[in-house]
Amino acid sequence: MRPPARATAPRLLSSVAVPAPGEFAFLAWLEGELAEAPGSDVYSDVYADAVASVGRWRRRYRGNQALWRRLLRPERLVKEIVETAPVIAAVRDYVAAEPRRVTIVDLCCGKGYLSMLLAEMLPTDRVRGCVLVDNAWPRHDVAVQDKHINPEHLWGRYADAWPVPLCTSKIDLKKRCSLKALGERWLSAEEGEEDGGVLLLGVHLCGTLSLRAVELFNSHPRCTFLALKPCCLPPPVHARRGDFFEIGRHRFAAADVAAAGGFQAGGVWRGPPRSHLAARFERWTGHLLQGIESGQGGASAVEERRVQVRGGFQNAFIFAERGARTPRLWDGLAARRAGGVTRLRGGALAPSRPTARRAAPPAPWQYSAREARAEATIDGVPAGQLLCWQHVKGVACACGGSRAHLFQGHCGTAIAAALGVGRGCRTGRCRKPHPADALGDLIAHAESASGRRALLGTVAAPSLRADIDKGSRSVQTSRSVQACRHNAARRCSLPPEAALDALRRRQGESSHLAALLAAPWLEEAIADDRVRRLFARDSRSVRKDCSEAWAAAERVRTLLRSLGMPADGEGAALLDVCSGKGMTALVLSFEFPRARVHMLDANGEMELSHVRARPNLDFVQCDLFSRDAAAALAACRADAAACVAVGMHLCGALSPRLLTLAARSPAVDAVVVCPCCLKGSLKERVRAEARRDGREHYAVLVDTLASLARDECGDRGGRVSVEWDGEMLSPRNALVSLCA
């Protein structure tokens, strides 16, 4: 393979043999990181050669710090080496056994770490060159723009420094015409008797790109070797359209593997917890394996190796060889399997089967109820929203006096911590004054006549009663609960059928949503415009709330059965804690018509006309962090034979707060908690533990809450269980249950 013509330059940087100052420390750091990385016991030789290769890169790019920093961020470098090590080991075994010269095609290569490492490690007399294929490369006749991957590290004055020639190819694998051009240019034409074929490599191919890689291998006999590491699953749009994927002679439904989720800007995962998608990913790799046509005498297999340094389930590597098997390659895979460090599958797709859930590991750290932090509220409004932060910073504001003008020139971080929305000022060098009692000053301002008119409107506002707990910094109001319950409501103009049609079109997304739509009481409920108002919102939000409400109802049904209560809930009190507008409470009131259902929430300003539509449903204004919270739970139970509390999507410290209250209160027999986001000190500690163990934040949070529930039970006994409900249309779908 001959790369395109390129400008030559003196090989000054590549000829530097003496390490620069600090290079020994950098390489020692990299070696230490790889020694603790996954696979260090199996790929120690690959890691050692990778450290030596990176040392040569550092000397090669000496003097160009901007390029070095852009290309080789330390955390990115370690991740790339660890996740490409199984592919590098397999390619080295294959090339060592192949006497002819091979061509390497690196699909969706990104910046080209895999090809760069192979160019340093493979013998130059066995490799013609590496083709780096990616749609983000610039064309050779176009200037590099922000949307492009800058190829400066491969071309220009650094081009001749690579032991194996590297060239880029701008190809979009999602376009059939681009696939044809790729095949004609690199995969079809043989180059004489010395041609050893093409090694097709694809690491981290997202979605349907893995299908394209298998298609290229099947349709071009010159491709003698395939190494594929699939990444995320195909998007759910394929399942909604009813698509079928076909590779080779294998055909399967997209609904069997498609799932939502992906990484957004900044490396933030958006979607269901990745651990929940492991079963779908295993089926996905199985389907890809069945679609490979390796020909007579060929072989294909899946090697499973934990390489995700920060958690995740994408640990499968697919290897295939066309024609006669290379003993060294497959013996190496078998040796790793025999060592008990990998699992090798080959041939048919393993049937999906339910797997027993392991017991939750011990909590990484112990949560104390005294450490709970929540944002302070004044008259149901978050305190941080009542303060003019522009005034605090000393800049002109546009609030017109609608917010409190206090603390000008003070430390904003310290004020935010006092209001429960920050961690506090920790610089140690802050020269700004810190208010002694920011929350008390804000309450005093709100209590004053001028503050009441500005912050709470011209209507006579209720008197504010501060109920400050050192552990929660919560503020509770004394507004009449009954006055909040019977807020005036406008008539809902949405027709009943229109409210249901939007849900019926998407009922295939969740069995919970389908079960709710099949409930015999739904049409009668929707006919009441007060209830229909809950469904006259954004369709996605309604679907999410409905699936969560039905999941809660199913869990409550199980708990009532274990408590010996009748199926209709007679004699039971059901509490929807932090209910919001109360979709969960509404579903509970219909599913258990003879139970008494109570909505509890700190916000009494919501429109709650639907509460009056149900005779067994009422609303109680209650701040979970107030000192009266335990008494409110006991009052809701009254003389009921059993009491079950439900908390769906509780943010921050609300989840451990409810578990603690329920476990310590004799009025509550069982509790179900679905934790949501992380906030305050809870957020920082969970994130630190997740980074240390390479796990997802949410999984660590759930394990910690389950351990907290077990600790709260103590010698009194009680059953604690964790159920992951994939039918809830939310990535936060773990239900932690405690039953006395």
C-alpha positions, -999 to 999 in steps of 0.1 A, spaced: 0 0 0 14 34 -9 0 64 10 -8 96 -9 20 120 -16 29 142 13 53 169 22 86 157 37 105 174 65 136 167 85 131 140 110 145 160 138 119 152 164 117 115 157 155 112 160 157 124 196 170 96 217 176 113 250 144 115 272 133 150 280 132 163 316 101 149 332 98 120 308 109 94 332 83 106 357 56 105 331 64 70 319 66 58 354 32 72 361 18 56 330 34 23 339 19 25 374 -16 33 360 -15 3 336 -2 -20 364 -35 -13 382 -57 -14 351 -79 -43 341 -61 -70 322 -26 -62 336 -21 -99 344 -29 -110 309 -17 -82 287 14 -71 306 36 -74 275 12 -52 255 11 -26 283 49 -26 285 52 -21 247 25 6 249 45 25 275 76 24 253 56 35 223 42 65 242 77 74 252 87 75 215 56 97 208 66 121 236 101 125 221 87 128 186 64 156 195 89 174 217 86 212 212 49 210 201 32 211 235 -2 221 220 -3 190 198 8 168 228 -18 181 251 -45 179 224 -37 143 214 -26 126 246 -46 135 276 -35 112 304 -69 97 314 -78 93 277 -45 76 270 -49 50 297 -84 42 286 -74 37 250 -45 14 258 -66 -7 281 -96 -10 258 -75 -18 227 -51 -43 244 -71 -75 234 -72 -64 198 -35 -55 198 -27 -89 213 -47 -107 187 -33 -87 158 2 -94 169 -4 -131 171 -19 -131 136 8 -110 120 35 -131 137 21 -163 121 14 -147 86 45 -147 64 30 -122 39 25 -85 43 -9 -74 55 -29 -42 53 -47 -29 84 -80 -10 81 -90 8 113 -127 16 111 -141 46 130 -106 52 143 -111 86 159 -77 101 165 -61 68 156 -47 55 189 -51 18 178 -32 22 145 -6 44 161 1 17 187 2 -10 161 25 10 139 50 10 168 46 -26 178 43 -46 146 73 -57 125 77 -33 95 84 -61 71 50 -77 77 27 -47 74 21 -26 43 4 2 62 -26 12 83 -56 29 68 -74 51 94 -111 54 84 -133 80 100 -159 105 87 -144 133 108 -111 134 89 -107 164 66 -103 159 29 -67 164 17 -77 195 -3 -97 211 25 -84 232 54 -88 217 88 -119 231 106 -133 228 141 -156 199 130 -126 178 118 -101 156 136 -68 174 132 -44 150 114 -13 170 124 1 141 144 0 118 114 9 140 84 32 169 77 65 168 94 56 138 115 45 116 86 79 99 79 85 93 117 60 63 118 76 29 113 45 17 95 29 41 70 -3 57 82 -29 73 60 -63 87 66 -95 80 46 -127 101 50 -155 75 49 -190 75 63 -199 39 71 -236 47 73 -237 55 36 -238 26 11 -219 46 -15 -191 52 10 -189 15 18 -186 7 -19 -158 33 -23 -140 18 8 -143 -17 -6 -130 -7 -40 -101 13 -27 -88 -8 1 -105 -42 4 -108 -56 -31 -77 -53 -52 -50 -78 -43 -14 -67 -45 4 -98 -59 15 -130 -43 29 -112 -13 -5 -99 -3 -15 -113 31 -50 -98 30 -67 -71 50 -71 -70 88 -104 -53 95 -104 -37 130 -132 -18 147 -131 -7 183 -160 11 199 -183 10 169 -216 26 180 -251 13 171 -255 -1 136 -218 6 127 -210 -29 140 -233 -43 113 -214 -24 86 -181 -39 98 -195 -74 96 -209 -67 62 -175 -55 49 -159 -87 62 -185 -109 47 -185 -92 13 -148 -90 7 -128 -122 6 -96 -103 9 -105 -95 45 -90 -124 63 -93 -112 99 -119 -93 118 -115 -78 153 -146 -60 165 -155 -44 198 -191 -32 197 -201 -2 218 -236 12 224 -267 -6 212 -288 4 182 -312 33 190 -348 25 198 -361 42 166 -354 9 148 -376 -10 173 -404 15 169 -404 11 132 -403 -27 135 -370 -30 116 -352 -63 111 -314 -64 108 -299 -88 83 -262 -97 81 -251 -126 60 -277 -153 63 -288 -142 98 -318 -121 104 -331 -107 137 -355 -82 150 -342 -48 161 -366 -49 191 -344 -77 206 -314 -54 209 -323 -18 205 -322 4 236 -319 41 245 -288 56 260 -256 73 250 -228 96 261 -234 133 259 -210 162 259 -185 159 288 -188 121 290 -221 121 308 -242 91 302 -279 97 294 -302 67 295 -309 37 315 -281 25 339 -256 7 316 -256 -24 338 -293 -29 329 -285 -32 292 -260 -61 297 -285 -88 286 -294 -69 255 -257 -63 247 -250 -100 251 -277 -108 226 -264 -80 203 -229 -96 203 -244 -130 197 -263 -118 167 -232 -102 153 -213 -134 158 -240 -154 140 -239 -130 111 -202 -135 104 -194 -158 74 -159 -170 79 -160 -196 52 -149 -232 52 -122 -238 78 -127 -204 93 -135 -196 129 -152 -169 149 -156 -163 187 -164 -137 213 -139 -130 240 -153 -113 271 -128 -92 289 -134 -64 315 -117 -34 300 -142 -6 311 -121 14 335 -152 33 346 -178 7 347 -201 -4 318 -209 -36 301 -193 -33 267 -166 -59 274 -170 -82 244 -145 -86 216 -155 -105 184 -127 -122 165 -131 -140 132 -107 -155 107 -114 -165 71 -100 -197 57 -74 -218 75 -71 -211 112 -40 -195 126 -30 -217 156 -11 -190 174 -41 -167 174 -67 -192 186 -43 -209 210 -38 -175 226 -75 -170 231 -78 -205 245 -50 -199 269 -66 -168 283 -98 -187 286 -80 -215 305 -66 -190 329 -100 -182 341 -98 -145 331 -120 -146 300 -150 -164 286 -149 -175 250 -180 -182 231 -183 -194 195 -209 -206 171 -246 -204 179 -263 -176 199 -267 -185 235 -304 -184 244 -313 -156 268 -322 -169 302 -330 -152 335 -300 -148 358 -301 -149 395 -295 -115 410 -266 -114 434 -269 -100 468 -261 -63 470 -225 -57 481 -219 -39 514 -223 -2 513 -191 16 503 -197 42 530 -222 44 558 -248 71 556 -259 89 587 -293 106 589 -276 136 605 -257 143 573 -289 149 553 -290 182 534 -318 196 514 -325 230 499 -343 253 523 -377 264 513 -397 295 524 -435 292 519 -429 263 496 -404 283 474 -367 273 473 -348 299 493 -322 303 466 -349 315 442 -359 343 465 -324 359 467 -311 382 440 -277 367 432 -267 395 408 -270 419 438 -248 396 458 -222 398 431 -225 435 430 -237 438 394 -268 454 380 -299 433 381 -332 432 363 -354 417 390 -370 450 398 -371 443 435 -389 410 431 -361 392 449 -343 400 482 -314 424 478 -292 411 506 -256 402 512 -240 425 486 -203 418 483 -205 386 505 -192 352 495 -218 336 472 -206 301 478 -210 304 515 -245 319 511 -255 290 488 -243 265 513 -263 282 541 -294 279 519 -287 242 512 -277 245 475 -239 242 478 -210 226 496 -196 258 511 -165 279 506 -134 257 508 -107 277 492 -92 288 525 -82 321 509 -116 337 505 -114 374 514 -151 381 511 -172 383 543 -194 353 551 -228 360 566 -234 346 601 -269 334 594 -279 339 557 -310 317 560 -322 336 591 -317 369 575 -336 358 544 -365 346 566 -365 379 585 -366 398 552 -395 376 540 -414 381 573 -411 419 570 -439 438 553 -417 450 524 -402 416 518 -436 399 519 -450 422 493 -419 418 470 -413 381 474 -448 367 480 -470 391 460 -495 417 469 -520 392 482 -518 388 520 -493 361 526 -495 336 554 -472 339 584 -440 321 580 -428 297 607 -391 287 605 -386 251 615 -349 248 611 -332 214 617 -294 214 618 -294 182 598 -317 194 571 -320 232 572 -356 229 561 -382 256 565 -418 247 568 -448 270 564 -480 272 584 -503 275 555 -536 258 559 -535 223 543 -572 224 535 -568 257 517 -541 243 494 -562 212 487 -591 230 472 -573 254 448 -595 266 420 -589 248 387 -597 257 352 -617 233 331 -596 209 310 -603 214 273 -585 182 261 -610 155 249 -607 122 267 -599 102 236 -571 127 227 -556 122 262 -555 84 257 -545 83 220 -511 99 227 -504 71 253 -518 42 231 -494 51 203 -465 45 226 -478 17 248 -453 -7 232 -425 11 249 -434 -3 283 -455 -32 297 -464 -9 326 -479 17 303 -498 -10 284 -512 -24 317 -523 10 328 -541 16 295 -559 -18 299 -570 -9 334 -609 -11 336 -611 22 356 -591 44 332 -618 55 308 -641 65 337 -613 84 353 -603 102 322 -639 113 317 -635 136 348 -618 167 336 -601 172 370 -583 139 365 -577 145 328 -557 175 337 -528 152 348 -527 138 313 -528 171 295 -491 176 297 -460 168 276 -465 133 263 -430 121 273 -435 133 309 -470 116 311 -456 83 298 -428 84 324 -452 92 352 -476 65 342 -450 38 340 -436 48 374 -470 49 390 -479 14 377 -445 1 389 -452 16 423 -487 0 424 -473 -34 415 -448 -32 443 -474 -20 468 -496 -49 458 -467 -73 466 -461 -57 500 -497 -57 510 -499 -94 502 -469 -100 524 -486 -81 552 -517 -102 549 -539 -74 536 -568 -79 511 -562 -72 474 -585 -42 474 -564 -26 502 -592 -26 527 -579 -13 561 -546 -1 546 -531 34 545 -510 42 515 -487 72 516 -473 89 484 -444 108 499 -430 138 480 -459 131 456 -457 162 433 -491 164 416 -498 129 425 -499 106 395 -488 77 417 -513 85 444 -541 87 418 -532 52 404 -531 38 439 -565 52 448 -580 34 418 -560 2 421 -568 -1 458 -603 15 461 -608 5 497 -575 18 510 -569 54 522 -544 71 500 -525 102 513 -504 126 492 -476 142 511 -456 171 497 -439 203 509 -454 224 480 -489 235 488 -493 258 458 -499 230 433 -532 227 414 -548 197 432 -584 197 420 -581 160 410 -577 151 447 -614 160 452 -623 136 423 -614 106 445 -632 98 477 -603 79 492 -576 104 483 -564 135 502 -534 158 504 -513 167 534 -487 194 532 -455 180 549 -418 188 546 -400 156 549 -371 173 567 -392 191 593 -394 179 629 -431 171 624 -425 147 595 -426 116 618 -458 128 634 -474 135 600 -467 99 590 -483 86 622 -513 108 617 -518 95 582 -519 60 594 -544 68 622 -563 35 629 -553 17 597 -543 -20 600 -512 -15 578 -493 14 563 -471 14 532 -451 45 522 -440 51 486 -414 76 474 -409 78 437 -379 96 423 -368 112 455 -340 137 449 -308 139 469 -311 133 506 -349 127 504 -344 90 497 -323 82 528 -345 105 548 -376 86 540 -360 52 546 -348 64 580 -381 78 590 -400 47 579 -376 23 596 -378 42 629 -415 50 629 -438 23 642 -466 37 621 -450 25 588 -450 -12 581 -433 -11 546 -417 15 524 -407 16 487 -382 42 475 -371 49 440 -340 72 443 -333 98 417 -305 124 414 -276 131 436 -272 164 455 -252 179 483 -226 158 503 -244 126 492 -235 135 456 -198 140 463 -194 109 483 -212 86 459 -193 100 429 -160 95 447 -169 59 455 -181 53 420 -149 66 405 -128 45 429 -146 12 420 -153 20 383 -191 17 388 -220 39 379 -231 66 404 -267 54 405 -257 18 412 -235 29 441 -264 51 454 -288 22 453 -264 -2 471 -258 24 498 -295 30 504 -301 -8 506 -274 -11 532 -288 19 551 -322 1 552 -306 -31 566 -287 -11 592 -319 7 603 -337 -26 607 -310 -38 631 -322 -65 655 -359 -57 648 -357 -77 617 -372 -68 583 -367 -77 547 -348 -54 524 -349 -60 486 -337 -41 455 -356 -45 423 -345 -31 390 -376 -24 368 -366 -20 332 -402 -13 322 -401 21 339 -396 48 312 -367 63 332 -330 56 337 -336 58 374 -356 26 379 -344 9 410 -369 2 438 -355 -3 473 -381 -19 495 -382 -24 533 -409 -45 549 -412 -52 586 
